Amino acid sequence: MSRSGYTDDPENLELYRASVRRAMAGKRGQKTLRDLLDALDAMPIKELGSGTFQRGTCPCTLGALALHRGVDVSDLEPAEYGPDEYAEVDNRAAGARFDIAPSMAAEIMFMNDEAEWEAELPEERWARMRAWAVNNIRDAP
């Protein structure tokens, strides 16, 4: 199980993907993507970690947004099971904390943690997630 809550079960997959697309295209989703871009650009060290919001030296993408917005996410941190296994994050709580749909919170965590192979360096993850945010902003700068 990933921290995003995504599984390999394809049941209702297209309905879920539609929910993600609507969340990201909506007013709150677009504001969050713009804030996310600002947060990534403001990072003094352009590196992102995975599997945790802010534990360790590099925040994840949502962790960077939390730091930028001044949002405490310490109670949302997943419990660690092993080097590549993490407990699922409560996407409803994460969504509420960032004022986005739970499906968008899960999508950002998935894209950060699992969308690329594990050989990715923290600075490569930062560049990929920044490009992902730009690609999902309507009328991107």
HELIX and SHEET records of a PDB file:
HELIX    1   1 LEU A   13  ALA A   25  1                                  13    
HELIX    2   2 LYS A   27  ALA A   42  1                                  16    
HELIX    3   3 THR A   61  ARG A   69  1                                   9    
HELIX    4   4 SER A   74  LEU A   76  5                                   3    
HELIX    5   5 ASN A   91  PHE A   98  1                                   8    
HELIX    6   6 PRO A  102  GLU A  114  1                                  13    
HELIX    7   7 PRO A  122  ASN A  136  1                                  15    
SHEET    1   A 2 GLU A  80  GLY A  82  0                                        
SHEET    2   A 2 GLU A  85  TYR A  86 -1                                        
END                                                                             
